[in-house]
Amino acid sequence: MEQFTCVKCNGPMVKGFVADHGNKSAIFKTLWFDGDAEQASIWGIQGDNISVDRSKQRVIRGIRCKQCGYLELYAV
């Protein structure tokens, strides 16, 4: 098992990931997409939705310091 040390305080770090809420009981991993977000439209109406190229998606994972809370996030 890999051991990580915090670059800020030299405390121990633990692996983790960022979760995004879904609908009701569903929880999803947060994703990274290369490039700029493009606003999507349905029948010419624009809302808060964005259009994405799924081939450019990466899961965001990270490590968190147990001592000071510092986060390092990586798109893998």
PDB file as gemmi writes it, atoms N, CA and C in Angstrom:
CRYST1    1.000    1.000    1.000  90.00  90.00  90.00 P 1                      
ATOM      1  N   MET A   1       0.836  -1.178   0.000  1.00  0.00           N  
ATOM      2  CA  MET A   1       0.000   0.000   0.000  1.00  0.00           C  
ATOM      3  C   MET A   1       0.884   1.247   0.000  1.00  0.00           C  
ATOM      4  N   GLU A   2       0.579   2.184  -0.900  1.00  0.00           N  
ATOM      5  CA  GLU A   2       1.357   3.404  -1.003  1.00  0.00           C  
ATOM      6  C   GLU A   2       1.106   4.328   0.183  1.00  0.00           C  
ATOM      7  N   GLN A   3       2.168   4.958   0.663  1.00  0.00           N  
ATOM      8  CA  GLN A   3       2.074   5.951   1.730  1.00  0.00           C  
ATOM      9  C   GLN A   3       2.343   7.316   1.114  1.00  0.00           C  
ATOM     10  N   PHE A   4       1.478   8.273   1.380  1.00  0.00           N  
ATOM     11  CA  PHE A   4       1.653   9.629   0.878  1.00  0.00           C  
ATOM     12  C   PHE A   4       1.863  10.572   2.047  1.00  0.00           C  
ATOM     13  N   THR A   5       2.723  11.573   1.847  1.00  0.00           N  
ATOM     14  CA  THR A   5       3.010  12.566   2.877  1.00  0.00           C  
ATOM     15  C   THR A   5       2.607  13.940   2.352  1.00  0.00           C  
ATOM     16  N   CYS A   6       1.928  14.710   3.169  1.00  0.00           N  
ATOM     17  CA  CYS A   6       1.455  16.040   2.803  1.00  0.00           C  
ATOM     18  C   CYS A   6       2.626  16.983   2.530  1.00  0.00           C  
ATOM     19  N   VAL A   7       2.541  17.720   1.429  1.00  0.00           N  
ATOM     20  CA  VAL A   7       3.594  18.687   1.093  1.00  0.00           C  
ATOM     21  C   VAL A   7       3.497  19.954   1.940  1.00  0.00           C  
ATOM     22  N   LYS A   8       2.377  20.159   2.613  1.00  0.00           N  
ATOM     23  CA  LYS A   8       2.175  21.362   3.435  1.00  0.00           C  
ATOM     24  C   LYS A   8       2.638  21.166   4.881  1.00  0.00           C  
ATOM     25  N   CYS A   9       2.252  20.027   5.493  1.00  0.00           N  
ATOM     26  CA  CYS A   9       2.535  19.848   6.921  1.00  0.00           C  
ATOM     27  C   CYS A   9       3.241  18.530   7.241  1.00  0.00           C  
ATOM     28  N   ASN A  10       3.549  17.735   6.226  1.00  0.00           N  
ATOM     29  CA  ASN A  10       4.196  16.419   6.394  1.00  0.00           C  
ATOM     30  C   ASN A  10       3.324  15.396   7.109  1.00  0.00           C  
ATOM     31  N   GLY A  11       2.028  15.634   7.173  1.00  0.00           N  
ATOM     32  CA  GLY A  11       1.106  14.683   7.787  1.00  0.00           C  
ATOM     33  C   GLY A  11       0.794  13.530   6.837  1.00  0.00           C  
ATOM     34  N   PRO A  12       0.166  12.476   7.364  1.00  0.00           N  
ATOM     35  CA  PRO A  12      -0.213  11.330   6.529  1.00  0.00           C  
ATOM     36  C   PRO A  12      -1.409  11.673   5.642  1.00  0.00           C  
ATOM     37  N   MET A  13      -1.419  11.111   4.432  1.00  0.00           N  
ATOM     38  CA  MET A  13      -2.508  11.379   3.497  1.00  0.00           C  
ATOM     39  C   MET A  13      -3.240  10.085   3.168  1.00  0.00           C  
ATOM     40  N   VAL A  14      -4.532  10.206   2.847  1.00  0.00           N  
ATOM     41  CA  VAL A  14      -5.361   9.062   2.483  1.00  0.00           C  
ATOM     42  C   VAL A  14      -5.930   9.270   1.084  1.00  0.00           C  
ATOM     43  N   LYS A  15      -6.109   8.169   0.350  1.00  0.00           N  
ATOM     44  CA  LYS A  15      -6.694   8.222  -0.983  1.00  0.00           C  
ATOM     45  C   LYS A  15      -8.188   8.490  -0.886  1.00  0.00           C  
ATOM     46  N   GLY A  16      -8.766   9.072  -1.942  1.00  0.00           N  
ATOM     47  CA  GLY A  16     -10.206   9.311  -1.982  1.00  0.00           C  
ATOM     48  C   GLY A  16     -10.639   9.802  -3.350  1.00  0.00           C  
ATOM     49  N   PHE A  17     -11.883  10.255  -3.440  1.00  0.00           N  
ATOM     50  CA  PHE A  17     -12.414  10.801  -4.688  1.00  0.00           C  
ATOM     51  C   PHE A  17     -13.476  11.826  -4.362  1.00  0.00           C  
ATOM     52  N   VAL A  18     -13.791  12.662  -5.336  1.00  0.00           N  
ATOM     53  CA  VAL A  18     -14.814  13.681  -5.183  1.00  0.00           C  
ATOM     54  C   VAL A  18     -16.125  13.110  -5.720  1.00  0.00           C  
ATOM     55  N   ALA A  19     -17.181  13.147  -4.922  1.00  0.00           N  
ATOM     56  CA  ALA A  19     -18.484  12.629  -5.348  1.00  0.00           C  
ATOM     57  C   ALA A  19     -19.432  13.779  -5.622  1.00  0.00           C  
ATOM     58  N   ASP A  20     -20.262  13.605  -6.624  1.00  0.00           N  
ATOM     59  CA  ASP A  20     -21.276  14.585  -6.976  1.00  0.00           C  
ATOM     60  C   ASP A  20     -22.625  13.971  -6.656  1.00  0.00           C  
ATOM     61  N   HIS A  21     -23.592  14.781  -6.282  1.00  0.00           N  
ATOM     62  CA  HIS A  21     -24.916  14.248  -5.967  1.00  0.00           C  
ATOM     63  C   HIS A  21     -25.638  13.867  -7.245  1.00  0.00           C  
ATOM     64  N   GLY A  22     -26.528  12.950  -7.116  1.00  0.00           N  
ATOM     65  CA  GLY A  22     -27.356  12.545  -8.246  1.00  0.00           C  
ATOM     66  C   GLY A  22     -28.804  12.777  -7.884  1.00  0.00           C  
ATOM     67  N   ASN A  23     -29.645  11.896  -8.338  1.00  0.00           N  
ATOM     68  CA  ASN A  23     -31.055  12.008  -7.986  1.00  0.00           C  
ATOM     69  C   ASN A  23     -31.389  10.987  -6.903  1.00  0.00           C  
ATOM     70  N   LYS A  24     -32.038  11.431  -5.867  1.00  0.00           N  
ATOM     71  CA  LYS A  24     -32.445  10.613  -4.727  1.00  0.00           C  
ATOM     72  C   LYS A  24     -31.239   9.940  -4.085  1.00  0.00           C  
ATOM     73  N   SER A  25     -31.088   8.615  -4.219  1.00  0.00           N  
ATOM     74  CA  SER A  25     -30.023   7.907  -3.522  1.00  0.00           C  
ATOM     75  C   SER A  25     -28.768   7.701  -4.374  1.00  0.00           C  
ATOM     76  N   ALA A  26     -28.766   8.142  -5.605  1.00  0.00           N  
ATOM     77  CA  ALA A  26     -27.619   7.933  -6.493  1.00  0.00           C  
ATOM     78  C   ALA A  26     -26.520   8.959  -6.209  1.00  0.00           C  
ATOM     79  N   ILE A  27     -25.278   8.487  -6.161  1.00  0.00           N  
ATOM     80  CA  ILE A  27     -24.112   9.349  -6.012  1.00  0.00           C  
ATOM     81  C   ILE A  27     -23.154   8.991  -7.131  1.00  0.00           C  
ATOM     82  N   PHE A  28     -22.580  10.002  -7.784  1.00  0.00           N  
ATOM     83  CA  PHE A  28     -21.716   9.789  -8.932  1.00  0.00           C  
ATOM     84  C   PHE A  28     -20.324  10.346  -8.672  1.00  0.00           C  
ATOM     85  N   LYS A  29     -19.326   9.762  -9.321  1.00  0.00           N  
ATOM     86  CA  LYS A  29     -17.989  10.321  -9.267  1.00  0.00           C  
ATOM     87  C   LYS A  29     -17.961  11.578 -10.122  1.00  0.00           C  
ATOM     88  N   THR A  30     -17.224  12.577  -9.672  1.00  0.00           N  
ATOM     89  CA  THR A  30     -17.080  13.804 -10.438  1.00  0.00           C  
ATOM     90  C   THR A  30     -16.108  13.564 -11.581  1.00  0.00           C  
ATOM     91  N   LEU A  31     -16.403  14.125 -12.745  1.00  0.00           N  
ATOM     92  CA  LEU A  31     -15.590  13.906 -13.933  1.00  0.00           C  
ATOM     93  C   LEU A  31     -14.917  15.191 -14.389  1.00  0.00           C  
ATOM     94  N   TRP A  32     -13.770  15.054 -15.027  1.00  0.00           N  
ATOM     95  CA  TRP A  32     -13.042  16.147 -15.658  1.00  0.00           C  
ATOM     96  C   TRP A  32     -13.178  15.990 -17.162  1.00  0.00           C  
ATOM     97  N   PHE A  33     -13.381  17.099 -17.862  1.00  0.00           N  
ATOM     98  CA  PHE A  33     -13.420  17.097 -19.324  1.00  0.00           C  
ATOM     99  C   PHE A  33     -12.413  18.118 -19.830  1.00  0.00           C  
ATOM    100  N   ASP A  34     -11.536  17.700 -20.742  1.00  0.00           N  
ATOM    101  CA  ASP A  34     -10.593  18.636 -21.349  1.00  0.00           C  
ATOM    102  C   ASP A  34     -11.352  19.664 -22.186  1.00  0.00           C  
ATOM    103  N   GLY A  35     -10.858  20.889 -22.238  1.00  0.00           N  
ATOM    104  CA  GLY A  35     -11.467  21.924 -23.066  1.00  0.00           C  
ATOM    105  C   GLY A  35     -12.480  22.767 -22.314  1.00  0.00           C  
ATOM    106  N   ASP A  36     -13.136  23.653 -23.037  1.00  0.00           N  
ATOM    107  CA  ASP A  36     -14.140  24.546 -22.465  1.00  0.00           C  
ATOM    108  C   ASP A  36     -15.518  23.894 -22.469  1.00  0.00           C  
ATOM    109  N   ALA A  37     -16.348  24.269 -21.509  1.00  0.00           N  
ATOM    110  CA  ALA A  37     -17.732  23.786 -21.463  1.00  0.00           C  
ATOM    111  C   ALA A  37     -18.542  24.489 -22.551  1.00  0.00           C  
ATOM    112  N   GLU A  38     -19.352  23.722 -23.248  1.00  0.00           N  
ATOM    113  CA  GLU A  38     -20.230  24.293 -24.271  1.00  0.00           C  
ATOM    114  C   GLU A  38     -21.667  24.150 -23.814  1.00  0.00           C  
ATOM    115  N   GLN A  39     -22.391  25.242 -23.824  1.00  0.00           N  
ATOM    116  CA  GLN A  39     -23.775  25.219 -23.373  1.00  0.00           C  
ATOM    117  C   GLN A  39     -24.630  24.434 -24.361  1.00  0.00           C  
ATOM    118  N   ALA A  40     -25.455  23.537 -23.846  1.00  0.00           N  
ATOM    119  CA  ALA A  40     -26.343  22.731 -24.676  1.00  0.00           C  
ATOM    120  C   ALA A  40     -27.702  23.409 -24.773  1.00  0.00           C  
ATOM    121  N   SER A  41     -28.437  23.062 -25.802  1.00  0.00           N  
ATOM    122  CA  SER A  41     -29.798  23.577 -25.924  1.00  0.00           C  
ATOM    123  C   SER A  41     -30.715  22.446 -26.390  1.00  0.00           C  
ATOM    124  N   ILE A  42     -31.937  22.496 -25.922  1.00  0.00           N  
ATOM    125  CA  ILE A  42     -32.953  21.526 -26.317  1.00  0.00           C  
ATOM    126  C   ILE A  42     -34.052  22.309 -27.024  1.00  0.00           C  
ATOM    127  N   TRP A  43     -34.282  21.992 -28.271  1.00  0.00           N  
ATOM    128  CA  TRP A  43     -35.260  22.690 -29.109  1.00  0.00           C  
ATOM    129  C   TRP A  43     -35.030  24.202 -29.105  1.00  0.00           C  
ATOM    130  N   GLY A  44     -33.738  24.590 -29.066  1.00  0.00           N  
ATOM    131  CA  GLY A  44     -33.398  26.003 -29.118  1.00  0.00           C  
ATOM    132  C   GLY A  44     -33.448  26.718 -27.781  1.00  0.00           C  
ATOM    133  N   ILE A  45     -33.807  26.011 -26.714  1.00  0.00           N  
ATOM    134  CA  ILE A  45     -33.872  26.617 -25.378  1.00  0.00           C  
ATOM    135  C   ILE A  45     -32.608  26.253 -24.617  1.00  0.00           C  
ATOM    136  N   GLN A  46     -31.911  27.283 -24.118  1.00  0.00           N  
ATOM    137  CA  GLN A  46     -30.691  27.041 -23.367  1.00  0.00           C  
ATOM    138  C   GLN A  46     -30.970  27.109 -21.876  1.00  0.00           C  
ATOM    139  N   GLY A  47     -30.410  26.149 -21.156  1.00  0.00           N  
ATOM    140  CA  GLY A  47     -30.551  26.123 -19.707  1.00  0.00           C  
ATOM    141  C   GLY A  47     -29.186  26.002 -19.056  1.00  0.00           C  
ATOM    142  N   ASP A  48     -29.107  25.241 -17.984  1.00  0.00           N  
ATOM    143  CA  ASP A  48     -27.844  25.044 -17.275  1.00  0.00           C  
ATOM    144  C   ASP A  48     -27.063  23.844 -17.797  1.00  0.00           C  
ATOM    145  N   ASN A  49     -27.643  23.089 -18.724  1.00  0.00           N  
ATOM    146  CA  ASN A  49     -26.979  21.894 -19.240  1.00  0.00           C  
ATOM    147  C   ASN A  49     -25.796  22.264 -20.113  1.00  0.00           C  
ATOM    148  N   ILE A  50     -24.813  21.358 -20.141  1.00  0.00           N  
ATOM    149  CA  ILE A  50     -23.669  21.537 -21.025  1.00  0.00           C  
ATOM    150  C   ILE A  50     -23.536  20.318 -21.920  1.00  0.00           C  
ATOM    151  N   SER A  51     -22.926  20.519 -23.061  1.00  0.00           N  
ATOM    152  CA  SER A  51     -22.665  19.453 -24.009  1.00  0.00           C  
ATOM    153  C   SER A  51     -21.236  18.966 -23.774  1.00  0.00           C  
ATOM    154  N   VAL A  52     -21.023  17.646 -23.700  1.00  0.00           N  
ATOM    155  CA  VAL A  52     -19.692  17.114 -23.432  1.00  0.00           C  
ATOM    156  C   VAL A  52     -19.307  16.051 -24.450  1.00  0.00           C  
ATOM    157  N   ASP A  53     -18.010  15.917 -24.648  1.00  0.00           N  
ATOM    158  CA  ASP A  53     -17.452  14.863 -25.482  1.00  0.00           C  
ATOM    159  C   ASP A  53     -16.980  13.768 -24.529  1.00  0.00           C  
ATOM    160  N   ARG A  54     -17.728  12.691 -24.419  1.00  0.00           N  
ATOM    161  CA  ARG A  54     -17.431  11.626 -23.449  1.00  0.00           C  
ATOM    162  C   ARG A  54     -16.056  10.992 -23.654  1.00  0.00           C  
ATOM    163  N   SER A  55     -15.492  11.102 -24.860  1.00  0.00           N  
ATOM    164  CA  SER A  55     -14.167  10.530 -25.091  1.00  0.00           C  
ATOM    165  C   SER A  55     -13.077  11.309 -24.351  1.00  0.00           C  
ATOM    166  N   LYS A  56     -13.407  12.511 -23.870  1.00  0.00           N  
ATOM    167  CA  LYS A  56     -12.432  13.347 -23.165  1.00  0.00           C  
ATOM    168  C   LYS A  56     -12.636  13.347 -21.651  1.00  0.00           C  
ATOM    169  N   GLN A  57     -13.467  12.446 -21.128  1.00  0.00           N  
ATOM    170  CA  GLN A  57     -13.747  12.459 -19.694  1.00  0.00           C  
ATOM    171  C   GLN A  57     -12.707  11.671 -18.900  1.00  0.00           C  
ATOM    172  N   ARG A  58     -12.444  12.145 -17.698  1.00  0.00           N  
ATOM    173  CA  ARG A  58     -11.543  11.465 -16.764  1.00  0.00           C  
ATOM    174  C   ARG A  58     -12.153  11.556 -15.373  1.00  0.00           C  
ATOM    175  N   VAL A  59     -11.991  10.513 -14.584  1.00  0.00           N  
ATOM    176  CA  VAL A  59     -12.475  10.501 -13.203  1.00  0.00           C  
ATOM    177  C   VAL A  59     -11.499  11.311 -12.348  1.00  0.00           C  
ATOM    178  N   ILE A  60     -12.038  12.111 -11.421  1.00  0.00           N  
ATOM    179  CA  ILE A  60     -11.198  12.878 -10.506  1.00  0.00           C  
ATOM    180  C   ILE A  60     -10.977  12.049  -9.244  1.00  0.00           C  
ATOM    181  N   ARG A  61      -9.718  11.807  -8.953  1.00  0.00           N  
ATOM    182  CA  ARG A  61      -9.327  11.102  -7.721  1.00  0.00           C  
ATOM    183  C   ARG A  61      -8.338  11.977  -6.978  1.00  0.00           C  
ATOM    184  N   GLY A  62      -8.106  11.662  -5.737  1.00  0.00           N  
ATOM    185  CA  GLY A  62      -7.187  12.508  -5.000  1.00  0.00           C  
ATOM    186  C   GLY A  62      -6.689  11.891  -3.715  1.00  0.00           C  
ATOM    187  N   ILE A  63      -5.907  12.694  -3.001  1.00  0.00           N  
ATOM    188  CA  ILE A  63      -5.439  12.341  -1.671  1.00  0.00           C  
ATOM    189  C   ILE A  63      -5.679  13.539  -0.762  1.00  0.00           C  
ATOM    190  N   ARG A  64      -5.967  13.239   0.522  1.00  0.00           N  
ATOM    191  CA  ARG A  64      -6.293  14.273   1.512  1.00  0.00           C  
ATOM    192  C   ARG A  64      -5.430  14.066   2.742  1.00  0.00           C  
ATOM    193  N   CYS A  65      -4.884  15.168   3.256  1.00  0.00           N  
ATOM    194  CA  CYS A  65      -4.082  15.101   4.468  1.00  0.00           C  
ATOM    195  C   CYS A  65      -4.999  14.913   5.675  1.00  0.00           C  
ATOM    196  N   LYS A  66      -4.717  13.907   6.494  1.00  0.00           N  
ATOM    197  CA  LYS A  66      -5.500  13.659   7.715  1.00  0.00           C  
ATOM    198  C   LYS A  66      -5.283  14.758   8.754  1.00  0.00           C  
ATOM    199  N   GLN A  67      -4.130  15.414   8.671  1.00  0.00           N  
ATOM    200  CA  GLN A  67      -3.762  16.390   9.683  1.00  0.00           C  
ATOM    201  C   GLN A  67      -4.291  17.796   9.380  1.00  0.00           C  
ATOM    202  N   CYS A  68      -4.045  18.305   8.156  1.00  0.00           N  
ATOM    203  CA  CYS A  68      -4.423  19.695   7.850  1.00  0.00           C  
ATOM    204  C   CYS A  68      -5.543  19.814   6.817  1.00  0.00           C  
ATOM    205  N   GLY A  69      -5.936  18.704   6.164  1.00  0.00           N  
ATOM    206  CA  GLY A  69      -7.034  18.737   5.201  1.00  0.00           C  
ATOM    207  C   GLY A  69      -6.638  19.115   3.779  1.00  0.00           C  
ATOM    208  N   TYR A  70      -5.354  19.342   3.525  1.00  0.00           N  
ATOM    209  CA  TYR A  70      -4.887  19.701   2.182  1.00  0.00           C  
ATOM    210  C   TYR A  70      -5.306  18.625   1.182  1.00  0.00           C  
ATOM    211  N   LEU A  71      -5.805  19.051   0.005  1.00  0.00           N  
ATOM    212  CA  LEU A  71      -6.217  18.120  -1.047  1.00  0.00           C  
ATOM    213  C   LEU A  71      -5.322  18.238  -2.269  1.00  0.00           C  
ATOM    214  N   GLU A  72      -5.017  17.086  -2.870  1.00  0.00           N  
ATOM    215  CA  GLU A  72      -4.386  17.033  -4.192  1.00  0.00           C  
ATOM    216  C   GLU A  72      -5.332  16.221  -5.060  1.00  0.00           C  
ATOM    217  N   LEU A  73      -5.789  16.819  -6.156  1.00  0.00           N  
ATOM    218  CA  LEU A  73      -6.733  16.142  -7.054  1.00  0.00           C  
ATOM    219  C   LEU A  73      -6.055  15.849  -8.394  1.00  0.00           C  
ATOM    220  N   TYR A  74      -6.385  14.685  -8.959  1.00  0.00           N  
ATOM    221  CA  TYR A  74      -5.819  14.242 -10.224  1.00  0.00           C  
ATOM    222  C   TYR A  74      -6.928  13.737 -11.126  1.00  0.00           C  
ATOM    223  N   ALA A  75      -6.863  14.088 -12.404  1.00  0.00           N  
ATOM    224  CA  ALA A  75      -7.805  13.582 -13.401  1.00  0.00           C  
ATOM    225  C   ALA A  75      -7.128  12.383 -14.062  1.00  0.00           C  
ATOM    226  N   VAL A  76      -7.646  11.192 -13.755  1.00  0.00           N  
ATOM    227  CA  VAL A  76      -7.013   9.947 -14.240  1.00  0.00           C  
ATOM    228  C   VAL A  76      -7.921   9.178 -15.174  1.00  0.00           C  
TER     229      VAL A  76                                                      
END                                                                             
